[in-house]
Amino acid sequence: MVIESLFYFSLAVLQALEDGLKKADADPSVKAVMICGENGKFSAGADIRGFSAPQSHPGIGLAPIVSLIESSEKPVVAAIEGVALGGGLEVALGCHYRVAHVKARMGLPEVTIGLLPGAEGTQRLPRLIGVPAALDMITTGKHIPATEALKLGLVDEIAEENTIEAAIRLANKVIGQPLAPRRLSLKPVPTLPNMEAFLREALVKVKKQARGCLAPELCVQAVRAASERPFAEGLRRERELFRLLLSSGQARALQYAFFAERAVRRWATPAGASWSSANAQPVRSAAVIGLGTMGRGIVTSLVKANIPVVALEQDLENLKKGRKAVMLLLEREAMKMEGGAQRLDFHNPARLQFTVDFDLLRDVDLVIEAVFENMALKKEIFHKLSKICKPGALLCTNTSALNINEIASATSRPQQVIGTHFFSPAHVMRLLEIIYGSHTSPSAIATAMQLAKALNKIGVVVGNCFGFVGNRMMFPYVQQAVFLLEEGSRPEAVDEVLEDFGFKIGPFRMSDLAGLDVGWRSRQGQGLTGPSLPAGTPARQRHGQRYSPLPDLLCEHGRFGQKTGHGWYLYEKAGGRTATPDPWLHNFLARYRDTHGIKARAIDQEEILERCLFALINEGFAILAEGIASGPEHLDVIYINGYGWPRHRGGPMFYASTVGLPRVLAKLEQYSEVHPDVPGLRPNAFLRKLVAVGSPPLQEWMSYVSWQSPKL
Ligand SMILES: CCCCCCCC/C=C\C=C\CC(=O)SCCNC(=O)CCNC(=O)[C@H](O)C(C)(C)COP(=O)(O)OP(=O)(O)OC[C@H]1O[C@@H](n2cnc3c(N)ncnc32)[C@H](O)[C@@H]1OP(=O)(O)O
C-alpha cells in the first residue's frame, strides 16, 4: 500500500497518514506499506507558521503517528525524494526502512527555528546513527545529502533513478522478516567510552557558538536524555524541553527571521516597481574593478557561482598582489568543495582573467566597481565604464555609504547604475544590500537580485541615502558607544554588554577589526575633522550637535585598530587578533575627560544597552518613514546577516516590538532629555505615531507610513 504525504504537514495530512496506516494494518491483503511525498518531495516538516498557535498545530499530533508507524506489524518503508526535514525526517525515522533518492537531502533543522525535534527525533536518531553524528545534525540543523546519510546509516539504500520503485522492491524483499530489530525505539543508543566527557564538551561548544541562544543547548540536553534514560523517559524529557523552547520567545524570533528572509525576496519600490514589472537580465560574464579586500572576495564569490570574471587593477604591481590573494582564497574555497579546484576551474583564463586593460570590459554583462570609498575616483571609473561597456551592461558600485545618484551622474546611462554593498569577507557574508538610485531601472534591480541569488546571498533592496540602511543605523549606535566612553565607561564594558546581548562582536572590537582609519577618512571627507575643519570649531560640537573627537584622536596617535596593533584595545602585534584592555587608553580617556571638564560617572549595563540599541532602532523608524526600506523585515534581515545581530532576537525592529514600542519611546524621551544635543536619541515621529495608534503588530507598521514625501 502507498501513502502519500504533502510538502509540509497539515492536520489533514496527519489524519490521512493515520487512516492509511490503520487501514493497511487491518487489511490482510496488504503485506507492506510505503510512504512517499507528492511531486518528488518527501516533506519539509511541520508548517512553521503554526508554532505561534501551538494548540492547533499539526506538529502536536505528529509523535503518536510516528509511534503508530513504528509499531505497525507490516514493514513500512520511507521513499525519500527531494527533502525530508524536521517532522518529515521524524516520520521516516518511525519507518522500518528508508530509501532515498541520490539527490535527496535530510535534516532536523528545528534548532534553526528555536526548537528541537519534538516528534521523538532526539530519541530515535542517536539510536540509529550514534550520539556524535546525531548531535551534529540536531544542534546544527544542517541538511545532509543522501550519500552522507547512507554512510551514517541514516538510510538503507540510495536510488539513482526511481525511488518509489526501489522502495517497493525493498518492501517486497523484507516481507515476513522480523520487525523488532528495525524499531528504533527498541534499540539501545550505541555507547561511547567517554560519553560523559563528550556530552559535556558538546554543551560547552554550542554555548560558545550560539551565545545566549537556547535551542542548541536544549538539543544537547535532549540527546543526553537519550543516552542516559530508557526510551519512554527520554521522550518525556524531549517533550518538556520542547515546551520550554516553544514558550521562550526565541523560537518566535527565529521563525520570524525565517519568513523575513523569504519576504525580502519580494522586493518593491515606492514607485511601484517589483518582480511583476521587471525582468532580470542574464549575467553570463562579469568584471570586478579593484582587487583590495572587497574586490578579492567579490571575484571569489563570482567564480564560485560559476560566472566567468575579468578582474581589473590599476597597475601591474597591484594586479600581481590581488591575483595572488584571489588565488589563495579560491584554493581555500576549492578545498571545502566536492570536486575542488576542478569544479571551480579558476586556472582557466576563460573563467578568470586578470588584467590592467579596461578594454577587456567591453563585452561583460555586469561590472562591479570595488575601489576604495572616494567619490571622485568612483565617478572617473563610471565615466570610463559608460564609454567602454556594451549598451546593456549593468554597472554596480560596491559602496557602503556614497550617493548612487552622484556616481550615476558620471555616466550616460544612470538607469543601469546600481549600488551593490557587499560585506566583508565578501565570499562568506550572506548579505548583499542592493541600492537603487533615482534613475535605476526596475530591470537593473531585478538583475542585481538575481545576481544575489546566484551568489547564494540574501539580496535586500533599499533606497539611496547616506549609509543606506545598515550603516545609517550603525552610526547612532557607534556614536552612543563613544559618548558612553566620554561619560565614564570603557570599551571593554560597552563591548561586554552588547556581546552578552548576543552580538558576535561589540562596537569597539568591531571598529578595531574594520580599521579606525576607514571612518576617519570618511569624517575628513565630510569636513568633520582634519585640515578642512574651520578654525575655532568647538572640539565636541559639529553643526550645533554633540560630537566626540575621540576616534579622530586615536587615529592621530596612529591607533588604527588590529592592523597597527592598537586601537580601542591593545593587540599582541600589528595584525594581531587578541584584544586586551589597554591601560594607555584608560589613561588617555581620563586625561580627555579632565581636558573637557567631564566628570566620569558609573554607567550601568541597562543604560549601555538601551542607549546603543534604541538609538539604532530609532534610526530604523526614520528609514521606514522615509520609504528607504519597504518594511521592518528588510532592516532585520540586514542586521542579522550583515552586522552580527543575534538571530534569536529576530533583528532590531522585531526586538523593538518585543520590548514594546511605548517602552522604547519612553526610554528615548528620557535619554533625549538628558542629552538634548544628540539628535539620534530624539524619538522619531514615526515611532511616536505607532505608539499613538496603539503600537500595532510589526506586520502592520507600514500601513501607517504616509508616502507623500518619500525621499527617493
Ligand atoms: C506543546 C508541546 C507538545 C510537544 C509535542 C511537540 C511535537 C512537535 C512535533 C513536530 C514538530 C515538527 C517540527 C518541524 O517539522 S519544524 C519544520 C522543519 N522544517 C524546516 O525548518 C524546513 C524549512 N524549509 C526550508 O528549509 C526550505 O524552505 C526548503 C524546504 C529546503 C525549500 O527551500 P527552497 O526551495 O529554497 O524554497 P523556500 O525556502 O523559498 O520555500 C518555499 C516556500 O515554502 C515555505 N516553507 C518552506 N518550508 C516551510 C515550512 N516548514 N513551514 C511553512 N512554510 C514553509 C517558505 O516560506 C516559502 O514560502 P514563500 O514562497 O511564501 O516565501
The ligand as an ORCA input file, in Angstrom:
! r2SCAN-3c Opt
* xyz 0 1
  C       3.178     21.844     23.329
  C       4.262     20.791     23.438
  C       3.927     19.496     22.814
  C       5.129     18.680     22.485
  C       4.997     17.977     21.169
  C       5.637     18.720     20.054
  C       5.594     17.940     18.813
  C       6.362     18.601     17.716
  C       6.194     17.776     16.581
  C       6.637     18.022     15.372
  C       7.481     19.096     15.050
  C       7.931     19.224     13.822
  C       8.915     20.279     13.613
  C       9.097     20.683     12.204
  O       8.951     19.953     11.285
  S       9.532     22.286     12.059
  C       9.828     22.467     10.346
  C      11.140     21.934      9.997
  N      11.394     22.207      8.619
  C      12.107     23.253      8.226
  O      12.621     24.006      9.012
  C      12.218     23.408      6.745
  C      12.162     24.841      6.369
  N      12.215     24.999      4.940
  C      13.351     25.017      4.248
  O      14.429     24.802      4.744
  C      13.234     25.336      2.798
  O      12.059     26.028      2.603
  C      13.244     24.098      1.873
  C      12.200     23.100      2.267
  C      14.631     23.447      1.907
  C      12.948     24.555      0.433
  O      13.868     25.581      0.083
  P      13.640     26.473     -1.235
  O      13.416     25.583     -2.376
  O      14.760     27.448     -1.283
  O      12.270     27.202     -1.011
  P      11.866     28.294      0.052
  O      12.724     28.232      1.255
  O      11.778     29.581     -0.661
  O      10.435     27.782      0.468
  C       9.339     27.881     -0.433
  C       8.130     28.371      0.307
  O       7.744     27.389      1.257
  C       7.686     27.963      2.567
  N       8.091     26.931      3.511
  C       9.084     26.047      3.385
  N       9.114     25.210      4.410
  C       8.092     25.568      5.227
  C       7.605     25.067      6.460
  N       8.135     24.004      7.077
  N       6.543     25.686      7.014
  C       5.946     26.747      6.413
  N       6.367     27.260      5.223
  C       7.432     26.667      4.661
  C       8.670     29.138      2.509
  O       8.352     30.096      3.475
  C       8.428     29.645      1.101
  O       7.241     30.408      1.129
  P       7.075     31.714      0.234
  O       7.198     31.260     -1.177
  O       5.744     32.242      0.594
  O       8.198     32.655      0.620
*
